[in-house]
Amino acid sequence: MQTVYTGRRPARGQQQPGPSSGTRSPKTRSMMTRYHEPALAPNQCGSSIVQVIDAPLPRVWSVIRRFDAPQAYKGFIKSCSLVAGDGGVGSVREVRLISGLPANTSLERLDRLDDDLKVMVVSNIGGDHKLVNYRSTTTLHDEEGAAARTVVIESYVVDVPEDSCEADTCSFADTIIGCNLKSLARITENKKKKAVD
């Protein structure tokens, strides 16, 4: 399991940061360019996190694609219920968060779910949190030269709250996503070990 923070994307008019210190494969760079570098408004920030998981892509995708069950790997979620739809594109879920976070609920819509390309896009559309206009994109692909390893990239764009700054907003979101992706890795890698035993 390996996590790489690829860095924050600058707001419009700012200089794009250089590549991360970790070497990325051509496939990962291609996925980053295609799905994880949207334009940002002046009041927005965003970041991308790459997680390499020692488990095959179908197993990892089977966990991530369950819009109705994010608590399967997201440890900050207490419960989830669909309030619209059947779990497909356009569905809306209400997520209840564990105590200790600066929010109790989040209302989220599934904007894209592509089982062929392994792309999932989710937008926050309500809740009592400060992540206004938060939109995340998650993609999966096989690690080059290692068919049983999966590269997960999750990026996001979010408004910077008036009472906060870009660094604090990104730091909070990066921490949550990093924990979620590490949990995803543990769960799917443990399934692999159990299958071998």
N, C-alpha and C positions, 0 to 999 in steps of 0.2 A: 504494500500500500504506500502510495506516495502522493502528497498534496503539493501543488505548486500554485502560489498566488501570482498571477500574471500581471497584476498591477491595476491601478485605477485608470479609467479613461478620463481624459480631460474634458472640461466644458468647451463649448464652441470658442474658437479663437485662441485656445491654449495649445502649447506644444505637446505632441503625442510623446509619451515616454518610450524609451528604447526597449528592446526585447528583454525578457526576464533572464536572470542568470542561468536558469536551467535550459538545456538544449531541448527544443521542441521538434518533433518529426514534421516532415512536409504535410502529412495528413492532418496533424493537429493544427498547424499553421493555416492550412486551407479551411478547416472548420471554424477557426477563430475569425478569419476574414469573412467567411460567408454568413455566419450566424451571430457572432459575438462582438461586433464593432458598430453598433448603431450610432447615429448622430445624437448628440446630447443638446438639450436646450441650455441656456446660460445658468438656469437655476437647478440643473440636474447633475448628478454624479453617477458613476457606475464602476463595476469591476468585474473581473473574470477569475474563476478559480478552476484549476484543472486537478482532477483526482484520477490516479491510475489504480485500478483495482485488479487484483489477481483472481479474477473470475470471468467466465465467458460472457460475452455481450448479451445473449438471450436471457440469462439469469438476472443480470443487473437491470435490463430494460423491463423485465416482468415486475420488478419491485417499483421502479420509478414511474411507470406508465399508469399505475393505479391512482387516478385522480381522487378516487373516493377513499383512499387509505394512506395518506401521507404519513400518518403516525407509525407506519410499519418501519420507517427508518429515521423519521424526524423526531428526535427526542424531546423537543420543546412543545410538541403538540399533545394535548391531553385527549382530545377526541375530535372527530370530523363527521359531519353529516351533509349529504347532498340536499340543497334547498331548491335546486332546479336541474332538470336533465337527468340522464342515466349514467353519467361518467364520461360521456363523449364530448366532443367539441361543443362549446356553448354552455356546458354544465357549470353550475355555481355551487361551491361548497362553503359551509361555515366551519371554521376551524377554531376550536377553543384551546387556548394556550395554558401551559403550566404556570403556577404562581411564581412570582419572582421576576417575571418579565414586565416591561413597561406597557403592557397591553393584555387584554383578556380574550379578545376575539379578532378574527380576520375573515373577511368575505372575499373569496377568490374565484375567478372565472378561468376556465380552460379555453384558451384562444386557439391552440394548435396541438394536435396529437398525430404525429406521422409515424406509423409503425414501420414503414419501409425505410425512411431516412433516419429514424430514431431521433426525432426532434419533438420537444414539448415546450409550449409557451404558456405561462400562467400570469394573469394580472390581478393585483389586489384592487378590488372595487369598493371596499368598505371595511368597517371595523373601527376599533377604538385605539388604533396605533398611529404612529407618525409617518409611516411609509406611504406617503401619498404618491399616486401614479407609479407605484412599484410594478415592474414587469420583469419577469425572469425568463430566460431561455436556457434550456438544458439540452445538450446533444451527447450522443454516445457514438463511439466508433472503436473498432478493434485496434489494439496497439500494433503498429507495424512490426512484423517479425515475431509476434507472439499472439497466436490466435486465441489463447485462453486468458488474455488480459484485455481489459476494457478501459478506455479513456473516457472519462465523464468530464464535460466542461459545463459549468453553470455560470452564466453572466446575468447581470441585472442593470436596470436603469431606474433611478428614483429621484423624486424632488428632494432638494435639501431643505429641511424645515427652517423657518425664519429664526427660530431660537437655537439653531445648531449650525454646524459648519460641515463642509464637504468631508474633511478628514474624519470627524466623529461619525457622520452618517455612514460612510463607507466602512469604517472600522466595525461598527455594530453589525451591518449586513454581512460583511466578510466573515465575522466570527460565527454567526448563525449558520451560514452556508458551509463554512469549513467543518463545523461540528456535524452538520447533517451528512455531508459527503463522507466523512470518516466513519460515521455510523453505518452508512450504506455499504462501505467497503467491508467493515467488520461482519455485517449480516450476510452479505453475499459470499465473502470468502469463507465464513464458517459453514455455509451450506455446502461449499465445495469440499471442505475437509470431512464433513459428515458423510457425504456421498462416497468418498474414498474409503472411509473406515468401515 
